[in-house]
């Protein structure tokens, strides 16, 4: 299986898991999911400007700046499911994020370097971890704010 096929799978396949959620659940957690996509886009633009990492393989023309398969696939839909199962308990949400962000920073991203997809450049794994874990607080705050205005159908 080629690296590009893996990247396409990471972009497309997670979206099919949304079919496992009811329309009510999708409606409830989609605002935080879309907000996360916006934040990830901004983070990737900052990372590109400051050369936090270099992306060598991409599946879209602008992929040198943002890893579309990660930002709009695995990470985006992963956020949906994390909120679906943990948003009712802040501590659980934070522990899950701590674990997943650590796996991403210390295992997955170094593996991407081995595969020739992307490598850290001007940011360490610890700094990346802190950025992503800090992001989880912002995302949770947004979700709590959204829940105040959300009205179940």
N, C-alpha and C positions, 0 to 999 in steps of 0.2 A: 504494500500500500504506500503510495507516495505521500510526501509531506503535504502537498496541496490537497489531496483527498482527505487527509486527516483534518486539515483546516476547514474545508467545506463541511465535513461531518460535524465539527465542533460548532459551526455556525447554524446549520440547518436542523440537525437531529434534536437538540434540546427544545426547539419550538413545538415539536410534536407532543412533548410531555404535557403541554398546556391543555391538551384534549382530555387529560385525566382529571382536570379540575372543573368544577361546575362553573357555569357562567357567572354566578354570584361571587364565587371565590376569585375568578379572573377579574371581575369588575372591582372587587375590593382591593386587590394587590397590584393591579396594573399601574395606578398612578405612581407608586414608589418604584416600580420597575422602570417606567419611562424616565423618572427623575434620575435614577441610577445611570441610565444610558447617557443622559445629558452630562452628569458629573464625570463619567468615564471618558466621554469625548473631550471634555475640558482637561482632564488629567493627562490624556494622551497628547494633547496639543502642548501643554506645559512640558511634558517629558520630551517631546520632539524639539522644542525650543532650547531646552537646557541639556539635551542629549543624555537623558537619564538612561536610555537604552537605545539600541540600534535594532531595527527590524530588517532582516535580510530577505525573508520570504513573505510574499503577500498574495492575496487572491483577488484584490481589487486595485485599480490604479493608484488610489490614495493610501494604500496599505503600508507604504513606507512610514506613514505618520501614525496610523492607528491600526492595531491588530483587530480587524473586523470580526474574525471568527471568535475571538475571546470577548471583546467588549459587547458585541451585539448577539452573541450566541451563548456560550457556556456561562459567562459571568452574569449576563442579563437574566437569563432564565433561572440560573442558580439563585439569584437574589429573590426572584418571585417565590421559589420553593422554600428558601430560608425564612422569608416572612410568613409564608403560609403555615409553617410548622413551629415557628419560634416567636413570632411577634407578640404573642400574649404574655410572654415572660421575658423581661428585659435581660435578666442574668443569663438565661438559656440562650437568647439571641447573641449576647456578647461572647459567651463561651464558644458557640458554634463558629462565629466569625473569627475569633482568635485562632481556632484550630484551622479553619479553611484558609485564612490569610497566611498563616505560618506555612502550610503546605504549598501554597502558591509561591510565596517568597523564597522558601528554602529548598523546595523540591522541584516544582513544576517549571519555574522560570530557568533554573539551571539546566533542566532537561531540554528546554527549548534551545538553549545554547548548543547542547550536544547534537540536536537535530538540525542545527544551522538556521533556525527560524529567527531568533532574537537573542541578544546578550545584554546584560547590564553594562553600562559604560560609566556614567558620572553619578551613579547612585548605588549604594550597597544594598544587599538583600535586607538588612535590618531597616534601612531607611524606607525601602519600598514597603516592607511590612508595616511600619508605623504610619505611612501615608494611607495605605489601604485600611488598616484597622481604625484610624482616625475617621476615615470616610464612613465607616459603619455607624458612628455616632450621629453624623449629619443625616444619613439616610434614615436612621431610626427616628430622629426628631421630626423629619419631614413626614414620615408615615404616621406618627402620633398626631401631628397637626391635621393631616388628611382625615384621620379617623374621627376627628371632632366634627367634620363637615360631611362625612359619609353617611348616607341614609340607605340602609338595606331595602331592597325592593320586595 
